[in-house]
Amino acid sequence: MDNDLIAWYSPDWFMPSTFRSFTWENPILLYLLIAAPALFILRWLLRYKFNQKLPVAVTQKDLRTSPINYIRLLPEILLLVVLMLVILGLARPQKSNEKVEQWAEGIDIMIALDISQSMMIEDFTPNRLEAAKEVARNFINGRVQDRIGLVVFAGDAYSMSPLTTDYELLRSYLNDITFELIETKGTAIGSAMAVVTNRMSESTAKSKVCILLSDGENTSGNIDPITAADLASAYGIKIYTIVVGKEGMVPYGKDFFGRPQMIENTIDETTMRKMADIGGGQFFRATDNKALEQVFARIDKYEKAEIKETRFKDTSDYYMVYLQWAIALFLLWLLLKSTFITNVLQD
């Protein structure tokens, strides 16, 4: 119910729902609503005790009562109601409409994901690629108003998703990632970084971030990773690099009898460390699923958009409604005092 559309003389102003919708500027005055009837009762008792009484001799049969006699109480009741309405007005009934506007200066984030054959190694559960996809999903779920894009690379690199805030679309792209997306064998880290830079070159975001996840060894492509990192840094892109995997013997597929096959795995961190230094970001090493989750959680904490909030409070006063009722009833009280209802001897 919109109170601004109700006439002041409407009885709706005295509905319980209307009173529940109010806030009160001076709520302590509402306690006087209890004191007002007590004051009138005390006034009546004092009058009864101290007013001058005239003895009148009548017979028992002349003592008669009628309900119409109680009309003489009407002026007193009206005066009490007037007082209570004035108290309501002084308590300042109000309605506040608070609006909150939030906005954030979003961050542009490109995730570059290695899908080369080495990502099939099963030192993660179920393998490196699936573990990376899972933490990427969780990372996307935790972002607000940030544009996120996706680049995949093996022996070559291509952009799977441009920068977008359609997180549902991004999650569907992640689900579609398989080792068969790129036929060229190898790991082209430099090419992946070049595709990221190309996608973010026209970005006007306050912060531009690349999260590059690989086994850390560049074996393909025609662009040197360090050169690609220098180019990205020139465009203001911060680079976080993550090397996944353990060194030594690691499980890779199964033999004829269904037993895990073990192969020798080496990790080259040097290039990925230098790329992170050039890009002003940070290098991470993850050797299992939990460590990889912690890495993405730390990056998520580092790269948070600043959320700003503005509050607007629109307050409407309704004390005049109850004061108008008080004035109207006070005028009625004065009118009744000029009629036969008044008690001349008492007043």
C-alpha positions, -999 to +999 in steps of 0.1 A: +000+000+000+015+034-010+007+058+019+013+088-003-018+080-023-041+078+008-061+109+018-054+121+053-090+115+064-089+078+054-093+053+082-065+033+066-041+055+086-052+036+118-048+001+104-022-022+122-004-028+089+001+009+084+016+014+119+039-017+113+052+000+081+064+031+099+097+039+115+096+065+143+119+094+147+111+097+185+098+063+195+102+069+232+072+093+230+050+063+221+051+053+257+029+084+264+001+067+246-002+045+276+002+074+300-026+095+284-055+072+294-040+069+329-039+107+331-076+110+322-086+084+347-066+102+374-083+135+364-117+119+367-108+105+402-096+138+414-128+155+401-149+129+417-131+134+451-127+172+452-155+186+430-183+204+449-213+182+453-249+194+456-272+173+477-305+166+459-334+148+476-353+124+453-373+093+458-361+059+448-386+056+420-372+088+404-336+073+401-335+060+366-306+054+343-304+052+305-277+044+280-282+078+265-266+093+297-232+080+285-232+105+257-219+130+283-186+110+282-181+117+244-163+151+248-139+135+273-132+106+250-127+130+220-102+150+241-083+119+250-081+108+213-069+143+203-041+141+229-031+106+216-031+118+180-008+147+190+015+122+207+016+101+175+025+133+155+053+142+179+067+107+176+072+114+139+060+084+119+082+079+088+088+056+059+123+052+045+131+038+011+168+029+011+185+021-022+219+006-025+239+008-057+269-014-062+294-015-090+329-028-095+358-019-118+361-053-134+394-071-141+401-087-175+415-122-170+428-146-197+434-182-187+459-200-209+456-237-204+481-264-217+463-293-234+495-310-247+500-348-242+521-343-211+489-330-194+476-366-195+501-376-168+482-389-138+501-374-109+469-354-105+435-369-101+423-380-127+451-363-147+467-328-149+443-314-175+411-325-157+424-311-124+433-278-140+398-276-156+381-282-122+401-254-104+395-231-133+357-237-130+359-229-093+379-198-100+353-185-125+325-192-100+342-169-075+345-139-098+321-109-100+318-086-130+352-096-143+356-104-180+373-138-184+387-154-216+402-188-224+432-198-245+442-234-251+476-245-264+496-276-273+520-274-303+499-244-314+476-220-296+442-205-303+416-185-284+387-207-273+367-178-258+371-140-259+368-119-228+333-123-215+311-121-184+290-150-196+304-174-170+280-202-180+294-201-215+329-202-201+321-233-180+306-250-211+339-242-230+359-258-202+338-289-204+345-291-241+383-290-237+400-323-247+434-333-259+421-337-295+413-300-299+448-292-312+465-319-334+499-303-334+521-320-308+543-301-284+539-272-259+539-237-275+540-215-244+553-184-264+525-188-289+499-190-261+512-158-245+510-141-279+474-151-284+466-138-249+483-105-257+464-102-289+431-108-271+439-082-244+456-056-266+424-034-269+413-039-233+406-007-213+403-025-180+422-010-150+438-044-144+447-071-170+458-105-159+470-137-175+470-170-157+493-194-177+492-231-167+515-256-182+541-283-174+567-256-178+587-267-208+584-249-242+589-274-270+570-259-299+559-227-316+577-200-334+576-173-306+600-174-277+582-173-244+604-146-229+598-124-260+561-130-257+562-121-220+580-088-228+553-080-253+525-088-228+542-066-202+543-037-227+505-039-229+502-038-191+493-075-186+502-091-153+514-127-157+508-155-132+525-187-142+517-221-128+538-252-134+520-284-126+534-319-121+560-339-101+595-347-111+608-383-114+587-413-121+550-405-127+520-426-138+512-423-175+484-446-189+482-484-182+499-514-196+484-545-212+474-559-178+458-526-166+487-516-144+499-480-143+528-473-165+556-452-150+576-428-170+604-403-162+592-367-160+614-336-158+602-300-149+618-269-163+607-240-141+632-214-154+612-200-183+579-198-164+596-180-134+612-155-157+579-149-175+562-142-142+590-118-132+587-099-165+549-097-162+551-084-126+530-114-113+541-145-094+553-180-102+536-210-086+544-247-085+516-273-079+524-310-074+489-322-066+452-313-068+451-295-034+482-275-041+467-264-075+435-253-057+455-233-032+473-216-061+441-204-078+427-194-044+458-171-038+455-156-073+417-151-067+426-132-035+453-111-051+432-100-081+399-088-066+379-061-081+371-032-058+334-031-051+320+003-044+287+011-028+264+041-027+234+043-005+204+066-010+178+071+017+145+087+009+125+095+040+088+106+040+072+121+071+035+114+080+031+133+113+009+159+095-017+132+089-022+126+126-020+163+135-048+170+109-069+143+125-062+159+159-072+193+147-104+180+132-114+161+163-105+191+185-128+213+165-155+186+170-148+186+207-153+224+208-186+220+189-198+194+214-189+217+243-214+242+229-243+217+228-265+200+254-239+172+257-216+195+278-217+192+316-221+228+326-219+222+363-187+202+360-169+224+334 
